[in-house]
Amino acid sequence: MGKRRAAAPSAVFINCPFDPSYRKIFDAIVFTVCALGFEPQCALGRDDGSEERLTKILELIDRCSFGIHDLSFMKLDPGTRLPRHNMPFELGLFLGIKFAANNQAKKSCLILDRDQWRYRKSLSDLSGRDIRAHGGSRKRAIAAVRNWLVTESNLEDAPGAAFLERQYMRFRRRQPELCANANRDITELQFGEYRSMVVAWLKLDA
């Protein structure tokens, strides 16, 4: 990776499940990050077949001052009967870079899970850290992301969580029309397309 550069102050690395059953929370998190004036980043934002996946993730983490890590899919896969470790692995990479590089020491992360203390049964090394529980609720996920980003970035004029949720629901109601106008299928939107659509709507209609 070469010499590490300082992280971009507005970039937020999102380490969350890409499973369709999680999509409503993922979309709400991305919207909240954008609505607060930050730039969401995740592995879905790059699709270079020549790039090794771990290198891509490390470079994304490197350039982000903030990280959101949802451990709620840390469970047995019903098909393979094996646990899914991608999210805790990427959280470990984020924490490793934070503590290993002097110019990355100010990184901050939000750790989410379905239940607040569930992680103790399989990831006890995280004990002592505050983990926010969203309980599978979009509303609680929005509040957790909003409150963390506002606190860690010292935002003084940010809207409240209830306002952000209402704003998000307004966007969701407009999204089918926005997709139709752009000749896109809402179920096939790529991460970058969704992010750009959110940012454009916030500038013009929010």
Helices and strands as residue ranges (DSSP letters): E 8-15, G 20-22, H 23-35, E 39-41, G 43-45, H 53-63, E 64-70, H 86-100, G 102-104, E 108-113, G 118-121, G 124-126, E 132-133, H 138-153, H 161-181, G 186-188, H 191-204
